[in-house]
Amino acid sequence: MASPVMVVRLPRGPDGQSRGFDPTSPRYHALSPSSIQASNNCSGSSLEEEQRSRSVLRERFLRSLITMAGKPVNFTMYEKVDVTATFGASDIDILNFQVSHLQTPLGVQKEALLRCPDIIAYTFNL
């Protein structure tokens, strides 16, 4: 039997036809890509240094994902929730973590996906 699915829609825009934010609003301007400070204004050496630093941090993060595969990991989530699970894998965009034996305050889930934006920090033993 099919279950009904709720669909969440954005409110109508200021013109009455579109859905989304008013392009003249302060929130729209604050979230637009042009408001983000780009590193293009930096000198050549500081730009290279920033790229090198980002590269090192990215490599460390990816190595930590490889290292924690199959190990118990403690995740600190929003709303002060701490959960423990065995790390399985990450999707290619690193938006979700696949875990097993997820121990939550409500019980244990055999398999689960954790959304990365909901995770504040994670720790595991080497």
C-alpha positions as CSV (number, residue, x, y, z in Angstrom):
1,M,0.0,0.0,0.0
2,A,1.4,3.4,-1.0
3,S,2.1,5.9,1.8
4,P,1.4,9.6,1.2
5,V,4.6,11.7,1.2
6,M,4.6,15.3,2.5
7,V,6.1,17.8,0.1
8,V,7.6,20.9,1.5
9,R,7.5,23.9,-0.8
10,L,9.2,27.3,-0.5
11,P,6.8,30.2,-0.1
12,R,5.9,32.3,-3.1
13,G,8.5,34.9,-4.0
14,P,7.8,38.6,-4.0
15,D,6.7,38.6,-7.7
16,G,4.0,35.9,-6.9
17,Q,5.3,33.5,-9.6
18,S,8.7,32.2,-8.3
19,R,9.6,30.4,-5.1
20,G,12.5,31.6,-3.0
21,F,14.0,34.7,-1.5
22,D,13.5,38.3,-2.6
23,P,16.7,39.2,-4.5
24,T,16.6,42.7,-2.9
25,S,16.5,41.4,0.7
26,P,19.5,41.7,3.0
27,R,19.4,37.9,3.6
28,Y,19.7,37.2,-0.1
29,H,22.7,39.5,-0.4
30,A,24.3,38.0,2.7
31,L,24.0,34.4,1.3
32,S,24.9,35.2,-2.3
33,P,28.3,34.0,-3.6
34,S,29.5,37.5,-4.4
35,S,29.3,38.3,-0.6
36,I,31.8,35.6,0.2
37,Q,35.3,37.0,0.4
38,A,37.4,35.5,-2.3
39,S,41.1,34.8,-1.9
40,N,41.8,36.4,-5.3
41,N,42.7,39.6,-3.6
42,C,45.7,38.0,-1.9
43,S,49.2,38.2,-3.2
44,G,50.6,35.2,-5.2
45,S,52.6,33.7,-2.3
46,S,49.8,33.9,0.2
47,L,47.4,32.4,-2.3
48,E,49.8,29.5,-2.8
49,E,50.3,29.1,0.9
50,E,46.5,29.0,1.4
51,Q,46.1,26.4,-1.3
52,R,48.9,24.3,0.2
53,S,47.3,24.5,3.6
54,R,43.9,23.5,2.3
55,S,45.4,20.6,0.4
56,V,47.1,19.3,3.6
57,L,43.9,19.6,5.6
58,R,41.9,17.9,2.9
59,E,44.4,15.0,2.7
60,R,44.4,14.6,6.5
61,F,40.6,14.5,6.5
62,L,40.5,11.9,3.8
63,R,43.1,9.8,5.5
64,S,41.1,9.9,8.7
65,L,38.1,8.6,6.8
66,I,40.2,5.7,5.6
67,T,41.7,5.0,9.0
68,M,38.3,4.9,10.8
69,A,36.7,2.4,8.5
70,G,35.4,-0.6,10.5
71,K,36.2,1.1,13.8
72,P,33.9,2.4,16.5
73,V,33.5,6.2,16.2
74,N,31.8,8.6,18.6
75,F,29.9,11.4,16.8
76,T,28.9,14.6,18.5
77,M,25.7,15.9,16.8
78,Y,23.7,19.0,17.2
79,E,21.4,19.4,20.2
80,K,24.1,17.8,22.5
81,V,23.5,14.3,21.2
82,D,26.4,11.9,21.3
83,V,26.1,8.6,19.3
84,T,28.5,5.8,18.7
85,A,28.6,3.6,15.6
86,T,31.0,1.5,13.5
87,F,32.0,3.6,10.6
88,G,31.5,2.0,7.2
89,A,31.9,4.5,4.4
90,S,31.3,8.0,3.0
91,D,29.7,9.0,-0.2
92,I,31.8,10.7,-2.8
93,D,30.7,14.3,-1.8
94,I,31.1,13.5,1.9
95,L,27.6,14.5,2.6
96,N,26.6,11.2,4.4
97,F,28.4,8.6,6.5
98,Q,27.2,5.0,6.4
99,V,27.4,3.4,9.8
100,S,26.4,0.2,11.5
101,H,25.4,-0.6,15.1
102,L,24.4,3.0,15.7
103,Q,23.8,3.5,19.4
104,T,21.5,6.4,20.1
105,P,19.7,7.6,23.2
106,L,16.6,5.9,21.8
107,G,18.2,2.5,21.0
108,V,20.4,0.7,18.5
109,Q,20.0,0.9,14.7
110,K,21.6,-1.9,12.8
111,E,22.4,0.3,9.7
112,A,22.1,4.0,9.3
113,L,23.2,7.1,7.3
114,L,24.4,10.1,9.2
115,R,24.1,13.4,7.4
116,C,27.5,15.2,7.7
117,P,26.0,18.7,8.2
118,D,24.4,17.3,11.4
119,I,27.8,16.2,12.8
120,I,29.8,18.7,14.8
121,A,32.7,16.4,15.6
122,Y,33.8,12.8,15.6
123,T,36.5,10.9,17.5
124,F,37.9,7.4,17.3
125,N,40.8,5.5,18.8
126,L,43.8,4.7,16.6
